[in-house]
Amino acid sequence: MSVVAKLLCFGLSASTLGSAGSSNPNYCVDQNRRKIVQTVYPVNEVKVLNKIRTKDKVVFITIDDGVTVSDDLAKFIEKKLLPITTFALAGELWRNRDWFTQRANMTFENHTNTHAHMTLIEPEQQIFEICRASQVIKNVTGERPVFFRPPGGSWNEEVRESVGRSGIKYLLLWNVQIYRGSTSMAGRTSLSPGDIILLHYTPSLKNDLKILLAMIKTAGLRPALLRDYLH
Ligand SMILES: [Zn+2]
């Protein structure tokens, strides 16, 4: 398997596509300029979610970046049978591919190629960041991502449009964060069904997960996989 994603993203002009009037006529294409995504979603079909609407007593553990992993963390995750939605950067996913691909009950989603601040780059670059990362995820895990999470939660309508043009229908944010022992949940004191919790692959992740599991237990909830709750 080669990490060199056989992918280029071109920013085609409106005249090239013969679609004058289209504000951003870009999409993922391969090296032969074939469109590589089956479905391109119009901007109004791209859902922006920071919480999942559900009556089930579930919350969603999402972990970003993928920089620090360890055998100790693997043991902890497996002992607790934790379902985890991972948003690893393309390079970190590749670097730690042996660790990640051994995890059960984990899905791999798109968090860009280089942790780009999406609202500060041009649409063609936005699409490149997403397409490139999707291709690396497909190469490493065999599956394409379903969700896109912009680094820092930075998005606008232009980013949303680029997400759809890159073949992803869900722009996923969060409403609870635990980072190096500190919890932020916008004034609330306990978790609710459908909460999307953001953590990071840092050296303190195991401790952050312990804090989270205690909160989940107190609230009478259980963790679930986001992909099982698409709507
Ligand atoms: Zn990040």
Residues whose N, C-alpha, C, O or C-beta is under 5 A from the ligand:
A	BS01	ZN	D64 D65 P151
